[in-house]
């Protein structure tokens, strides 16, 4: 499966019944005030869980289950993570326009 290289996700821990491990904040040290570039994806055949490869603010690489993530938006950036409050409206509009291509 191809992943758009501009895809950024936000951490939204799933705390319902049977939460997947690792917990992105408690164990992975991800900061929910940032959004994270998806670096890759892994789907083991023995489970229905899908893991996304992300770099945390300490630049450690983690595989985080999809149930802890929400799609944020497509952003033209080479940064591994970006503070949510620094993403300008211009960046968002530019990314949204390019994602609407046929």
N, C-alpha and C positions, 0 to 999 in steps of 0.2 A: 504494500500500500504506500503510495506517495503522500507525503505531508507537505503542505505549502510551507516553504522556508520562512514565510513571514508570520506564521501562526504563533501567537502568544497566548498563554493560559494564565488564569488566576487561581490561587489556592483557595479552595472552599472545602475544608475538611468534612467528610461524611462521618457523622457521629451517631448514625442510626444503628440498628441491630447488625451485628457482625461487621464492624468497620474493617476495611482492608489495612494491611501493614505494608510498608512503614507509614506511620502518621507523619504527614509532611512538615508540621510545625514542631511537634514534640521530639520526633526522632531525626527528621531531615533538616531541621533548622532553617526552613523556608520562612520568609517574612511575608505575611498576607498584604502588606502595603506595596509589594512589588508585583509585576507580571513577569512571566518567564517564557523565554523562547523555547519552543519544542525542538530538541536536538535529534530525537529519534523516537522509535516506538518498538515495543516488544510484546508479543502475544503468545505466551506459552500454550502449547497444544493441550495440556492437561487441565486448563482452567478457562473460564470465560472472561477472566480479568485481563485488561490491557494495561500495560505500563508505559508511561511516557518518560523519556530521558530528559532531565532538566538539570541545570547547574544552579546550586543555591548561592546566596550572597558570599559564602566563603569559597566559592568556585569548586565545590565538591560536586561530583556527578552522582545523581540519584535516579532510580527508577521509581516513579510515583504512580500508584494506581489511578485509573481514570475517574474513579468515583470520588476522588479528592479534588478534582479539577473542573473548571468551567472554561469554555472558550472565551477569550477576552476580545481580541480582534486581530486583524492582519496589520502588521506594522513593518515598515521598511527600515530595519535596523540590524546591525551585526552584534548588538549587545546581548549578553546572555540573560540579563534581567534589567528591568527598567522600573523606577518608582512610578506608581500610578499617577501621582500628582505632577509629574513632569511631561506627561504625554500631552502634547499640545493639540488643540483643535485642528490645526493645519495638518499635522501628522495623521490624525484620524481621518480627516476628509480625503487626504491623498491616498491613504491605504484603502478606504472605502470605494473610491473611484476606480482604482486598479482592480479591486476584487469584483467589480461589476462587469468586467470584460466578458464578451461572449465566448 
